[in-house]
């Protein structure tokens, strides 16, 4: 979906149309959850602090999020997807992978099918969507960003080299800011530069991610569309109204976060072994620390004890603006699907 949260707000309130809006809190501690395209022209983007966003766009209008409304619209869109295929893998409220190799409309062209789905989304919800169509999820994901908003792009097998080789490395799905900087330091700026590296070189410099980078530089990605995709972790976090630096204050702030995580685990009827503490400092630097237990747990006291231990072991030279806790290595296993050769995927 195109600027989903912001577009829903503009749809529901016509007075906001064609105006720069940010969904999120406007306070000093606020964070932008989504920005309209009018706001993006000023450099406003999701996960940016509200203070910085307001400086970049003085006329920015802040809107309080309405997640119940976004979930309702997302469900409408999901129902449209299911009219075409049951192979739908949601990634979030506003994006999903669709495998349309065999589709309910018996349409031979994934490109035309994507166009029809986008038109139906517009008709049913009043919102625009963009799509990427290709031979695997990785390529479709990148393609989906090319003609936004309200567009689509198809990358056939014959197009892969022309598409990937000139592409800037930061545009590759799965290569974040830190990895981008490391690659640049190694002389890797484009897809062509990445493809020129040997598997041995990439393994040496990027560990177990080396093979992934080696493959995506060649347009290879074997992950299937999984309609039964299960969460890999359960977590919660809190950004504080004021930065915290005293250990007692931090421990007190940690407990309700852990309680929320335990409640979510118990609601989902799952347990996990790995407990991770996330810390965001006053300068916005983020670190994570983890401990893996020998057994599965959803016990609030055990999770708190572990997270508290991680917090105590971290030298706190700067004040903290956010704490988060997550539990992973869950005791759930996705049902393995039969491996299929999938000629086309759509990414919305």
C-alpha positions in Angstrom: 0.0 0.0 0.0 1.1 3.6 -0.7 1.9 5.5 2.5 -0.8 3.4 4.1 -1.5 4.9 7.5 -1.3 8.5 6.2 -3.4 7.6 3.1 -6.2 6.2 5.3 -6.2 9.4 7.3 -6.4 11.5 4.2 -9.2 9.3 2.9 -11.2 9.6 6.1 -10.6 13.4 6.4 -10.7 15.1 3.0 -9.3 18.3 4.6 -6.0 16.5 4.9 -5.7 15.6 1.3 -2.6 17.0 -0.5 -1.2 18.2 2.8 1.9 17.0 4.6 0.9 14.8 7.4 2.7 12.4 9.8 0.9 9.7 11.7 2.5 9.6 15.1 3.0 11.6 18.3 3.9 15.3 18.0 5.6 15.5 21.5 9.3 15.8 22.1 9.4 12.0 22.5 7.2 11.3 19.5 8.2 9.2 16.5 6.7 9.2 13.0 4.9 6.0 12.1 4.1 7.0 8.6 4.3 10.1 6.4 2.2 11.2 3.4 3.9 11.7 0.1 3.5 15.5 0.6 5.6 15.2 3.8 8.1 12.9 2.2 9.1 15.6 -0.2 10.6 17.4 2.8 12.6 14.3 3.9 10.1 13.2 6.5 10.0 9.4 6.9 8.9 6.6 9.2 10.9 6.0 12.4 12.1 9.6 12.4 11.8 11.6 15.6 8.8 14.0 15.5 11.0 16.9 16.5 13.3 16.4 13.5 10.3 15.9 11.2 8.7 19.2 12.3 12.0 21.0 11.7 12.2 19.5 8.2 8.6 20.3 7.4 7.3 23.3 9.4 3.7 22.8 8.1 3.7 19.2 9.1 0.3 18.0 10.6 0.6 15.3 13.2 -2.2 12.7 13.4 -2.7 10.3 16.3 -2.6 6.7 15.0 -5.8 4.7 14.7 -4.6 1.1 14.4 -8.1 -0.4 14.7 -9.0 1.5 11.5 -5.8 0.4 9.7 -6.4 -3.2 10.7 -10.0 -3.0 9.3 -8.8 -1.7 6.0 -6.0 -4.2 5.9 -8.6 -7.0 6.3 -10.6 -5.6 3.3 -7.4 -5.8 1.2 -6.6 -9.3 2.4 -10.1 -10.4 1.3 -9.4 -9.1 -2.2 -6.1 -11.0 -2.3 -7.9 -14.2 -1.4 -10.3 -13.8 -4.3 -7.2 -14.5 -6.5 -5.1 -16.9 -4.5 -4.9 -18.6 -1.1 -1.1 -18.2 -1.3 -0.9 -14.9 0.6 1.9 -14.2 3.0 1.2 -11.0 5.0 4.3 -9.1 6.2 2.4 -6.3 8.0 -0.9 -4.4 7.7 0.1 -2.8 4.5 2.2 -5.4 2.5 2.1 -9.0 1.5 3.6 -11.5 -0.9 1.2 -13.3 -3.3 2.1 -16.5 -5.2 -0.1 -16.4 -8.3 1.4 -19.3 -10.2 -1.9 -21.0 -9.9 -4.6 -18.4 -9.4 -8.4 -18.6 -9.0 -9.0 -16.4 -12.1 -6.8 -18.7 -14.2 -5.1 -15.6 -15.6 -1.8 -16.4 -17.4 -0.3 -13.0 -16.8 0.9 -12.0 -13.4 1.4 -8.4 -14.6 -2.3 -8.1 -15.7 -3.4 -9.8 -12.5 -1.5 -7.3 -10.4 -3.1 -4.5 -12.3 -6.6 -5.9 -11.7 -5.9 -6.4 -8.0 -4.7 -2.8 -7.6 -7.8 -1.6 -9.4 -10.1 -3.6 -7.1 -8.3 -2.3 -4.0 -8.9 1.3 -5.3 -12.5 0.6 -6.0 -13.2 -1.1 -2.6 -11.1 1.1 -0.3 -10.4 4.3 -2.1 -6.7 3.7 -1.6 -3.9 3.1 -4.1 -1.4 0.2 -4.0 1.8 -0.6 -5.9 3.1 -3.9 -7.0 6.3 -5.7 -7.9 6.1 -8.8 -10.1 9.0 -11.2 -10.6 10.4 -14.7 -10.4 11.0 -14.6 -6.6 10.2 -12.6 -3.5 13.4 -10.7 -3.3 13.1 -9.2 -6.8 9.4 -8.6 -6.4 10.0 -6.7 -3.2 12.5 -4.3 -4.8 10.4 -3.9 -7.9 7.4 -2.8 -5.8 9.2 0.4 -4.8 10.1 1.4 -8.3 6.9 3.0 -9.6 5.3 4.2 -6.3 2.8 5.5 -5.7 0.0 3.8 -7.6 2.3 1.9 -10.1 3.9 -1.5 -10.7 7.0 -3.0 -12.3 7.6 -6.4 -13.7 11.1 -7.9 -13.7 11.3 -11.0 -15.9 14.2 -13.5 -15.8 15.7 -11.9 -18.8 15.6 -8.5 -17.1 17.5 -9.5 -14.0 21.0 -8.3 -14.9 19.7 -4.9 -16.3 17.7 -4.5 -13.2 20.2 -5.5 -10.5 23.7 -4.6 -11.8 23.2 -0.8 -11.8 21.2 -0.8 -8.6 22.6 1.0 -5.6 23.5 -1.4 -2.9 21.3 0.4 -0.3 18.3 -0.5 -2.5 18.8 -4.2 -2.1 16.2 -5.7 0.2 18.0 -7.2 3.3 21.0 -4.8 3.2 20.5 -2.2 5.9 22.3 1.1 6.8 25.2 -0.5 8.7 25.8 -3.2 6.1 25.7 -0.6 3.3 28.4 1.4 5.0 30.6 -1.7 5.4 30.1 -2.6 1.8 31.0 0.9 0.7 34.2 0.6 2.7 35.0 -2.5 0.8 34.4 -0.8 -2.6 30.9 -2.3 -3.1 28.5 0.4 -4.3 26.2 -1.3 -6.8 24.8 -4.7 -7.7 27.6 -5.2 -10.2 30.2 -4.5 -7.5 28.5 -7.1 -5.2 28.4 -9.7 -8.0 32.1 -9.3 -8.6 32.9 -10.5 -5.1 33.6 -14.2 -4.5 31.6 -16.3 -2.0 34.8 -16.7 0.1 35.3 -12.9 0.3 31.7 -12.3 1.3 31.7 -15.1 3.9 35.0 -13.7 5.3 33.6 -10.2 5.7 29.9 -10.9 6.4 29.8 -14.3 8.1 26.7 -16.4 7.6 25.1 -13.6 5.6 27.8 -13.9 2.9 25.9 -16.6 1.0 22.7 -14.5 1.0 24.5 -11.5 -0.5 26.2 -13.7 -3.0 22.9 -15.1 -4.2 20.8 -11.9 -4.3 23.5 -10.3 -6.4 22.6 -12.9 -9.0 18.8 -12.6 -8.4 18.7 -15.9 -6.6 16.2 -16.2 -3.7 14.6 -19.6 -2.8 12.2 -18.5 -0.1 8.6 -19.6 -0.8 5.5 -17.6 -0.3 4.2 -19.0 3.0 0.5 -18.4 3.8 1.1 -19.9 7.3 3.9 -17.6 8.2 4.5 -17.6 12.0 6.0 -14.9 14.1 9.7 -15.5 14.9 9.5 -13.5 18.1 7.2 -11.8 20.6 8.2 -8.5 22.1 7.3 -5.1 23.4 9.1 -1.8 24.0 8.6 1.6 25.5 10.0 5.1 24.7 10.2 7.1 27.9 8.8 10.6 28.4 12.2 11.5 29.8 15.6 9.8 29.4 16.5 7.5 32.2 19.9 6.9 33.7 19.4 5.5 37.2 19.5 1.8 37.6 16.5 1.7 39.8 14.4 3.8 37.4 15.4 1.5 34.5 14.6 -1.7 36.4 11.2 -0.2 37.3 10.6 0.7 33.7 11.6 -2.7 32.5 9.0 -4.7 34.5 5.8 -3.5 32.7 7.5 -4.1 29.3 8.3 -7.7 30.4 4.8 -8.2 31.7 3.4 -7.2 28.3 5.7 -9.7 26.6 4.7 -12.5 28.9 1.0 -11.7 28.4 1.5 -11.8 24.6 3.3 -15.1 24.8 0.6 -16.6 26.9 -2.2 -15.2 24.7 -0.5 -16.8 21.7 0.2 -20.0 23.7 3.9 -20.0 22.8 7.1 -20.0 24.8 10.7 -19.1 23.8 14.3 -19.8 24.8 16.1 -16.6 23.7 15.5 -13.4 25.6 16.7 -10.2 24.0 17.1 -6.7 25.6 17.0 -3.7 23.3 18.4 -0.3 24.5 18.2 3.0 22.6 20.4 5.6 24.1 20.0 9.4 24.2 22.0 9.7 20.9 19.6 7.2 19.2 22.3 4.5 19.0 20.7 1.1 19.6 22.3 -2.1 21.0 20.8 -5.5 21.7 21.9 -8.2 24.1 20.6 -11.7 24.4 20.7 -14.8 26.5 19.4 -18.2 25.4 18.1 -20.5 28.1 18.0 -24.3 28.0 14.2 -24.5 28.2 11.2 -22.7 26.8 9.5 -20.1 29.0 6.7 -17.6 29.1 7.2 -16.9 32.8 7.2 -13.2 33.7 9.6 -13.6 36.6 12.1 -15.6 34.5 12.0 -13.2 31.6 12.3 -10.2 33.9 15.3 -11.8 35.7 17.1 -12.5 32.4 16.4 -9.0 31.0 17.4 -7.4 34.3 20.6 -9.3 34.2 21.4 -8.1 30.7 20.6 -4.5 31.7 22.9 -4.7 34.8 25.7 -6.1 32.8 25.6 -3.2 30.3 27.8 -0.1 31.3 25.4 2.8 31.2 27.5 5.7 30.1 24.6 7.5 28.4 21.0 8.0 29.4 18.4 5.8 27.8 15.3 6.8 25.9 13.9 3.4 25.1 13.9 -0.2 26.4 12.6 -3.2 24.6 12.3 -6.9 25.4 11.6 -9.8 23.0 11.5 -13.6 23.2 12.5 -15.7 20.2 13.3 -19.3 19.4 9.7 -20.0 20.0 8.3 -23.6 20.4 6.3 -23.4 17.2 7.2 -24.9 13.8 5.7 -23.8 10.5 4.3 -26.5 8.4 6.7 -27.2 5.6 5.1 -26.8 2.2 6.1 -28.8 -0.9 8.9 -27.0 -2.7 7.4 -25.5 -5.9 9.1 -23.9 -8.8 7.4 -20.5 -8.8 7.7 -18.5 -12.0 6.0 -15.3 -10.7 5.2 -13.6 -7.4 3.4 -10.3 -6.8 4.4 -8.1 -3.9 2.0 -5.4 -2.7 
